[in-house]
């Protein structure tokens, strides 16, 4: 009884932290836009396609065949500014559940830039990341990649966006991340691709509020009465 009471009081009175290095993981298995896994106390949205890609012909998709998020260069604007205003992005939302506080460390993902058939000449695509923290006003990080002019997925670049700064600590509200895409080729045969999207960090439950203290007192009184 004594051990049970001690554990109960500790559970109620002390803060409990849940370490979750991987908060949200998107692998796009069988073309699913849902998270493959989420950490404790975390909700992840579907992997969303912005209006530029969803209104494009051909439309940007989560591919079941390649299990990647892919776009087409003819739907990607020719500058960073246009990518933002036209909504040329893939994105997702992380939501802490209950009273959880989330502190982020990084966003990682793989990028591939290839053509569906051999093309002559060179072309580049740029992936850049923004978030709802500042209403998508600033670029957190940007990555440039040259297209491979063949139907090949061999040249994969692994990207890491550092999120250890103050704006991404102790989050209690939903936060959205967007991976924007722009290039100057304008070819529907060139396809920028995204895979293995992982949001890393920790989630924790804050210290118990004063409302819990009366419950602790009653438990203690009950224990003393039983001992007598």
N, C-alpha and C positions, 0 to 999 in steps of 0.2 A: 504493500500500500504506500509506504513511504517513497519508494522509487517511482511508483506511478504518479504520485502527486508532484514530485520534483520535476519529472519530465513534462507533466501538464503545465506547470507554472512556467517552465522555461519556454515551452512552445507558445504560450500566450504572451509572456512578458518580454521576450527578447526579440530583436529583429532577426529575420531569417533571410539569408541570401541564397539565390539559386544561380550558380555559375552555368552559363550557357554560351560557350564560345561561338556556336553556330545558332543564330537567332532565327534566320529564315534561309531555306535552301531550295533553289529552283533547278531541277534537272531536266524538266520538260519531257518526262518519260511518256512515251506513246502520244506525244503532242499535247500533254496536259499543261494548262496554264496555271494550275493550282500549285501551292508550295509542296515540294516533296516531303519536307519536314519543317517543324517549327519548334523553338525552344519553349520551356515551361513559362506560362503566363504571357505568351506572345501570340498575336494573330497576324497572319500574312494574307494579303489580298491576292486575287488572280494577277498574273503577269499581264499588264495592260498594254494595248497598242494605241498610240496617239492618233489624232484625227487625220494627220497627213498620211500615215500608213494605212489606216482603216478605210480611207476614201480613195486609195490609190488603185490603179489597174495595171498589173495585178496587185491584189491587196497583200500587205504584210501579214505574216502568219506565225503561229507556233507550229512547227512542222513535226508531224508524227513519224515521217520517214527518217529524218536526220536527228530528231529530238533536239531541235534548236529553235530559238526565236530568230526569224530572218526577215529582212526587208529587201526592197529592190531599189537600185540607185535612181531610177527615174522618179521615185517618190520621195527622194531625199533632196532637200533644198541645197542651194549652192553656197550657203554661208551659215555661220553659227547663229547670227541674229535671226535669219529666216527659219532656221530649225526650231528656234524657241517660239516665234510668233505663229508658225504654221503647225506646230505640234508634231514634229518629226522625232518620235521617241518610243521606247519601250519603258514601262515603269511598274512600280509596285508600292504598296503601303504597308508599313509596320505599325501595329497598334498594341500598346501595352494593355493587358487585361487587368481588371480590378484596380488595386492600388500599386501595382508593379511600377517600378522606376527602371528605365532602360538606359544604359550607357554604352555607346557604340565605340568600336575600335576601327573597323574597316568594312569596305564593300569590295568584294573580289568577283571577277567574272572573266570569261575567256572571249576573245573576239577572233573571227575568221572573216576574211574578205576574199571572195573568189568569184569567178565567172562561170556561168553554166556551160560555156563552151570556150574553146581557145579564141582569144581576141588579140588583135595587134595593138601596140602602144601601151603606155602605162597610165594608171589612174590611182588616186588615193581616196580613202574615206577617213573621216574623223568621228570618233566616239567621244562624247563629253558628258559629265555627270553634274546634275543640279538637284536641289531638294526643296521641299516645301518650307523648310526652316526660314528661308528668306524670300519665300514666294518665287523661287526659281530665278532669282535676280543675278546670281553669280555662279560661275563655273567652279566646281570644287577641284576637278581634274579633267585633263583632256588627253586623248591618245590618237595618234595618226598611224594609219596602216596602208600599205600598198596592196592593191588587188593582185591575186594570183590568177593569171589568165588561163585557168583550166578548171574542170569540175573536180576539185580536190579540197579535202578538209585537213590536209597534213600540216599546214602552216598556221598554228594556233599561237596567239599571243595572250599570256595571262596578265591581267590588269589588277592593280591594287589601288584603291582610293582610300586614303587615310582619313578616319573620322574621329580622331582622338581629341579634337579641339573642344572647347567649352560649349559651343552651341549644340553639340551632339551628346552631352552628358545629362544624366538625371531626367530623361524624357518621360513624360506621363501622358502625352497626347499622341495621336496618330501622326506619323511622319512619312511623307512620300518621296521616293527617289525616282528620278527619270534618267535613263541613258539615251541622250539625244544622238542623232546621226545626221551628218551632212557630207556631201561630196560634190564634185564638179563634173562627173562623167555623164550623168543623166541617162545611163544605159540600164534597161530592164534586165539585161543579161548579167549584170554585176549584182551580187547579193552580199551585203554586210550581214554577219551572223553573230549572235550572242548565245553563250552557253554557260552552264555551271555558275549561276548567279548566287552568291552567298553573302548575307549580311551577318557580320560578327560583332559580338559584344557580350554584355552581361545584363541580367535582369535581377532585381532584388525587391523584396517586400519591405517597406519602411517599418521602423520601430512601432510596436503596438501603441495605440492611442490610449489616452487616459480613460476611455470608456471601458477598457478591458480590466482596469484595476479593481473595480468592485467585484467582478467575477473572480479574480484571484483571491480577494479577501474572503469571499464566501467559501471558496474551496479550502482555504487555510482553516477557517472556522470549523468547517465540516470535519476536516482531518483531526483537529484538536478534540472535538467532541467524541469522535470514534475512539481516540486514545484513552480518554477518561472512562 
